[in-house]
Amino acid sequence: RYHALDVAKYRAAQTDALLVLGIPEPDTGGEQLAIAVKMAARGVKDLIIWGADRSFDFRVFERLRILGANMPFFDQVVPGPFADYVGLDNRAALEALIGQAAADGAAHFRFLTRSDLNVDTNAEREAAFLDIMQKIGTSFDIVRLPRTAARRAALLRGPPSRRAGNSGHRLSPADRRHGAGSGRFTP
């Protein structure tokens, strides 16, 4: 299995392209914007934006586009009409995952999400999850975690049996026996 960065490095080497990564710390929209502006000011014309959240000033990206920068947005943040967007059909993905889990006998679903991010695809996945839960009439809960807690929970949880949405997962029989998932919404 290849890591996305390994694939990008390989493709860049094949096409004799220069691969420059700007990884912000902390990973916020403002920091990403600063890196994009710095790269564009230094002559980088092709940027792939994997937006951390919607906290950056889209007017700056729109201006960079007008000045000739090619910058498709990838996965999390839908930029609007000034840039291309590459992403998943979140609804279809959730319908397939949840449909199979329900067919396999899942009776309760939990949706884990990072509460501290304003990300378009998170909202899409959550809306799709709620719609699907309403359609199939099963019990569920939504748990909102800060970004660091979401990472920690994913590590502690171990390999999931079924995932839904933003690190959401079908509860295991052991979780159900121990009272997890009461059908409540946890802000």
N, C-alpha and C positions, 0 to 999 in steps of 0.2 A: 504494500500500500504506500502510495506516495503522499508526502506532505505538499500542500499547495505551494509553499515557498520553493521546495525542491523542483517542482514542475516549472515554476516561473523562471528560476535560474537556468534550468535546462533549455527552455525555449529561447531565452535571451541569448545563451551561448550559441544555439543553433543558427540564429538569425544575425549574429554578430551585433547584438544590441546591448546597450549599457543598461543595467538594472540598478536603479538607485532606490533604496528604501528609506522612507521617513517614518519612523515609528515613534509616536509621541508618548511622553511620560509626564504627567498622567495622560491617559488615553481619553481626551475630551475633544469635542468639536472645535473649541478655540485653539487648542494645540495643533490639531490637524490643519486648520486654516492657516496658521502661521507657517507650518512646514510647506503647504502648497504654494503660498505666496513666495516663500524663500526659493523654492525650486523653480517657479516660473520666472522670478527675477534673475535667476542664474541661467536661464535659457532652456530649461526643461519644458518641452511642448506637449508631451504625452503623460498625463497623470491618471492613475486609477484611484478613485476616492472610495475608500471603504469607511464610510462615515460612522463615527462612534455614536453620535446622536445628532439631534437637530439644533444644537446650541451654536453652530457657526453661522456667520453672516453670509447668506446665500447670494447677496448682492455682489460680494467680492468674487465668488466663483463665477457668477454670471459675467462680471467684467473680465475675468481671466479668459472666459470662453470667447467673448467679443474680441479680445486681443489675440486670439488664435490658439489658445490651449485646447487640446483634445482631452476631455476628462470624463469618461464614463463613471457613473456611480455604481458601486457594487453592493448588493445585498441589503443593507440595513436602512438607508435613507433614500427616499425618492426625491430627486432634486427639483423636479418641475420641468417645464418645456425647454430650458436652455441646455440641458445635457442629457445624454443617453443614460439608461438605467438597465442593469442586468440583475435579475432576481428570480426568486422562485414563485410558483403559484402556491402560496401558503395554504389557501383553502383546500385545494385538491390534495396537497400533501397530508394535511390533517384528516381529511375525509378518508383517505386510503389507510392511514395508520390507525385511526380510531375505529373505522369500519372493521378492519381485520381484528383488532383487539376485542371489539364487542362480539364478533363472530367466534372468537376463541374463548368467550365466556367472561370477559372483563365486566364487572358490574359497577365499578367506581373509577373515576379518573381524577387525577390531580394535575394542575397546570402550574408550574413554577415559572416565575418571570422576574426579571430584574426591575425593581421599582424605581431605581434612580436614573433610568435612561429614557429619553424621549426619542424613541426609534420607531419609524413608520412600520417596519415589518413586525415588531413586537405587537403593536396595536392591531395589525392585520391578523396575526396568529391568534391573539386573544379573542378578537371579534369572531373569527371562524370557529374557535373552540366553543365559545358560548352558544353560537348558532347550532353547532352540531349537537351539543349537549341538550339543547332545547328540543331538537328534532328527534333524538333517540330516547329522550326522557330518562336518562340515567343520573345517578348521583355523581357529584363532582365537587371539587373545591379549587380555589385559586389561591396560591401563596405568593406574596410579593416579598422578594428579598433584595437587600442592597447588593450591588455588584460583587463585593468581596464575599458576602455570605452565600451568594449563588455559586461561586466557584468552590467554596468550602463544602457546601451541601452536595455538589456534584462529585467531589472527591470522596466524601464520607459515604455517599449513597452506594458506591460501587457500580457494577455493570447493571444498567436498567433492563427490565424485561420488555417494556414498551415505552416509547417516548412520544409525547404529544406536545407540539408547539415549542415554546422557549424552555427547553430542558424539563418540560413536563413529563410525567411518566405514569404508567398504569401502576396502581398499587399492587404489591405482591401479596399473596395470601397471608404472609407473616405480618405485613403492615396492617391488613384488614383485621386480623385477629387482635392486634394491639391497639385498636381503636383509631388508627389514623384515617383521615378522610371522613369527616362528618357531614359532608355536603354543605359546608359553610364557606363563606367568602372571607379570606383573611387579608386585610389591607396591609 
